[in-house]
Amino acid sequence: MSDTIRQNWSAASNISTAIQLCQWFYGVQRVQFVVRRGRGVFSVKMKAVRWVRVSLALCITLLTIPWTGGYIVDPGPVVKATKGEIWPKPRNQTTSQQYYTIKTGSFAFQSMNYSCDLLEKALDRYQKLVLSIGNTTRRAMHNRGYAFQSRNELSSASHANRSWRSDTNWAGYLEQVQVDLKAPCEELPHLSMDEEYTINIDDFQARLSSFSIWGMLRALESFSQMVVLSDDGSMLRINSTTIDDGPRFSHRGLLVDTSRHFIDTCTLVKILDGMAYNKLNVFHWHIVDDHSFPYESKAFPELSEKGAYHPSMVYTQRDIQMIIEEARLRGIRVMSEFDTPGHTRSWGVSHPELLTECQDQYRGKLGPMDPTRESTYTFLSNLFREVIEVFPDQYVHLGGDEVGFECWASNPNILEYMKQNRLYSFEMLEEKFIQRIVDQIDVLNRSSLVWQEVYVNGVRLPKGTVVHVWTGNRQDLLNKITRDGLPALLSSCWYLDHLSTGGDWRKFYNCDPHDFIGTGQQKSLVLGGEACMWSEVVNGHNILPRIFPRVSATAEKLWSPASVNNADEAARRLEEQTCRMNHRGIPAQPPNGPGFCI
């Protein structure tokens, strides 16, 4: 039975029906009992006991059935979309019934105070977005002669034309929106960037204000979401609104794995668009892994020449700079991840000396990086020097997860090294390796992110190293990590590759990074979180609908106040947000079941 089918019986009716069935069955059993007793087939005592047991069992079953599903449904969408609601939900918003008509022929954003290339490009981008609202709907209405658009069919197009003038809630035309950037633009987005903004749309002004270019980008996104096509398709409108908004968490990310399947740059830019529409601000680029090495290194070009799936499936230096720039224009950081010492098999295609030679039953295989060779650290030092020149973000993700110890355990050189250095476990050996790499990044004046295993295995992490929680008891781990004074990120409840039947965005929506026992100081160390799109079973053809709108749930949990936690209320806004993304070219999948987007 489909999860989207809902029964129309009331709870009282359901219980009444069950009771009537019980009474009917009681009567039938009693008659059968009397008849059989008269024939003397069974003893009265045994028949009475059996009658009571069977009747009681059936009645309990009937009364405990969850009478919530059935085949009686109402027509129309399961979840009716809102209109002009913002996703993620703003911190403070006041909206009235009064509205303004967008004068599409002359509408423009007017820049005030400070400006820069980031702002000018954003204004151009959002003006086009605003003026394109309703294009698909208007085309459909024109093609069908308006007949489909309303149950109260309009008699003619002229009847709809400018009918708002007689509406008492109509407040006039909106031709210009002032864009008040109160401080000079920063060049690059960063962890502590200011994303606060205000919006005022009333009789006195239509103004977007922020002290930061990053806040202004978020203001433009919110404004664009408030503009809607009227029900009769005759105009674009926006309600009188006051907004004071800003994010709850500073790190709101999406991890995209481009090693298991290569994702072309056009699709990556689409992902960045979708992130901007949901106010996500970190593109965590898991660029290489076991299966392929698509990163084109200037220092070691052979890594991608031999380690990529195909010469056409390589991210050139030009490609990478393009992605970084497209992200910057949207207020999104690009954080690279080069996972070590595990998940490095593709490195060994060109540099087998970096990896451990397995012995015994694993003979002929290559395992994790060999932590006993000094040449391994020299190679990594040179590579990471390049990485921090290519990727301008302050943070580099070093990985450190899922290191298999079987190969190390089979290699006599590894075992002898451990003996000489008094390393009594493979966790201690991994700790020694990670410590060297973290120290290398520290020397380069950059900060490290590591997966939780690095912390769990006892590596002494420099102050400010971020521990990324992805599995296990997240509440316990977040408590321990922050109690030790280290910042943390959460991903364990936002794995987009874990699929459930139906609209599974609710499981993402019901996860909160502060849902652990800890002090206020501890919770302040939780920087935010990331949804993770691992690509074992996605490629460029299906990655976008797999990400969107499911990642929207994560985005709202990381942006909106903790008090915004009603999934039923969010469902209607998410329905609108999904249609909005569809209209903007993001093939987001339906979030809630049967419905429509036009």
Secondary structure, DSSP 8 states (H G I E B T S, - for coil): --TT------HHHHHHHHHHHHHHHHHHHHHHHHHHHHHT-S-HHHHHHHHHHHHHHHHHHHHHS-TT--S---SS-SS---SS--SS--SEEEEEEEEEEE-TTT-EEEEEE---HHHHHHHHHHHHHHHHTTHHHHHHHHHTTTTTS-SS--S-HHHHTTGGGG-TTEEEEE-EEEEEE-S---SS--TT----EEEEESSS-EEEEESSHHHHHHHHHHHHHH-EE-TTSS-EEEEEEEEEE--S-SEEEEEEE-SSS---HHHHHHHHHHHHHTT--EEEEE---SS---B--SS-THHHHHHSSSTTS-B-HHHHHHHHHHHHHTT-EEEEEEEESSS-GGGGGT-GGGEEE--GGGTT-EEEE-TT-HHHHHHHHHHHHHHHHH--SSEEEEE------HHHHH-HHHHHHHHHTT--SHHHHHHHHHHHHHHHHHHTT-EEEEEHHHHHTT----TT-EEEE-SS-HHHHHHHHHHTT--EEE-TT-BTTS--SS-THHHHHT--TT-SS--HHHHHTEEEEEEEE--TT--TTTHHHHHTTHHHHHHHHHHS-TT---HHHHHHHHHHHHHHHHHTT-----SSSS----
